[in-house]
């Protein structure tokens, strides 16, 4: 993860199907709470097994809806056979967004990205108002 500058990797079953995702945060929290060396903690102890994904042909807005609902920054793109074809990240989405010009709205707007980010970043445990 460090060498490739990525914060998530898919967890793949021996049959080649994606069964989950593990993040750098998952690993850090597991090591911090298990009181064991990193090399002693197995992936199976860390990842939740909750798999939220999209399909290669899904509309970007459908993918953003999943990201907002499940509060995830990355979605594996999984084909009909359960095989991963890529990972869609909020960073990818932000880099592809465009500014609205005149009356023509872009397919993917800055507003789409902002509203998704706001939903994902909301505090889970309590409602917190914006301090600004």
C-alpha positions in Angstrom: 0.0 0.0 0.0 2.8 2.4 0.9 4.9 1.6 -2.2 1.9 2.1 -4.5 0.3 5.1 -2.7 -3.0 3.4 -2.3 -5.2 3.4 0.8 -7.3 0.3 -0.1 -6.8 -3.1 -1.6 -9.4 -5.7 -2.5 -9.6 -8.9 -0.6 -9.8 -11.7 -3.1 -11.1 -15.3 -2.4 -9.2 -18.2 -3.8 -11.8 -18.5 -6.6 -10.9 -15.0 -7.8 -14.0 -13.2 -6.5 -13.8 -10.1 -4.4 -15.0 -10.7 -0.9 -14.2 -7.3 0.7 -11.9 -4.4 0.9 -9.2 -3.5 3.4 -8.0 0.0 4.1 -4.9 1.4 5.6 -7.1 2.7 8.4 -8.5 -0.8 9.0 -5.0 -2.1 9.4 -3.9 0.8 11.8 -7.0 0.3 14.0 -6.5 -3.4 14.2 -2.9 -3.2 15.2 -3.7 -0.4 17.7 -6.5 -2.4 19.4 -5.2 -6.0 19.2 -2.0 -5.5 21.1 -0.1 -7.7 18.7 2.6 -7.2 16.1 1.4 -6.3 12.6 2.8 -9.5 11.2 0.7 -11.5 13.6 -2.6 -9.9 12.5 -4.4 -11.7 9.6 -6.4 -9.9 6.9 -9.4 -12.0 7.9 -9.4 -10.5 11.4 -9.4 -7.0 10.0 -11.7 -6.6 7.0 -15.5 -6.5 7.7 -16.7 -8.5 4.7 -19.2 -5.9 3.9 -18.8 -5.4 0.2 -20.2 -2.3 -1.4 -19.5 -2.2 -5.2 -20.6 -1.1 -8.5 -20.6 -2.7 -12.0 -18.6 -1.5 -15.0 -21.7 -0.3 -16.8 -23.2 1.6 -13.8 -23.9 5.3 -14.2 -21.5 7.5 -12.1 -24.4 8.9 -10.2 -25.5 5.4 -9.2 -21.9 4.8 -7.9 -22.0 8.1 -6.0 -25.3 7.1 -4.4 -23.7 3.9 -3.1 -20.8 5.9 -1.8 -23.1 8.3 0.1 -25.3 5.6 1.5 -22.5 3.4 2.7 -20.1 6.2 3.5 -17.2 4.9 1.6 -14.6 6.7 -0.4 -13.8 3.8 -2.8 -15.9 1.2 -4.6 -14.6 -1.9 -6.3 -15.9 -2.2 -9.9 -17.0 -5.8 -10.1 -18.2 -7.6 -13.2 -21.0 -10.2 -13.4 -18.6 -13.0 -12.5 -17.5 -11.3 -9.2 -14.1 -10.4 -10.6 -12.7 -7.0 -9.9 -12.1 -4.7 -12.9 -10.9 -1.7 -11.0 -11.6 0.6 -8.1 -13.5 3.9 -8.3 -12.3 6.4 -5.8 -13.7 9.7 -4.7 -10.4 11.2 -5.9 -11.1 9.8 -9.4 -14.5 11.4 -9.3 -13.2 14.7 -8.1 -10.6 14.9 -10.9 -13.3 14.1 -13.6 -15.8 16.7 -12.3 -16.5 19.8 -14.3 -17.8 23.3 -13.5 -21.3 24.2 -14.8 -21.0 26.6 -17.7 -24.1 28.6 -18.5 -27.3 26.5 -18.6 -25.5 23.3 -19.6 -24.9 21.1 -16.6 -21.9 18.7 -16.9 -22.5 15.0 -16.6 -20.5 15.1 -13.3 -20.4 18.4 -11.5 -18.4 19.8 -8.6 -21.7 19.9 -6.7 -22.1 16.1 -7.2 -18.6 15.6 -5.7 -19.2 18.1 -2.9 -22.5 16.6 -1.8 -21.0 13.1 -1.8 -18.0 14.2 0.2 -20.3 16.0 2.7 -22.4 12.8 3.2 -19.3 10.5 3.5 -17.5 12.8 6.0 -20.5 13.3 8.3 -19.9 12.2 11.9 -21.4 8.8 12.5 -22.0 9.0 16.2 -23.7 12.3 16.6 -25.0 15.2 14.6 -22.4 17.9 14.5 -23.1 21.2 13.0 -20.6 23.0 10.9 -18.4 25.2 13.1 -17.8 27.8 10.3 
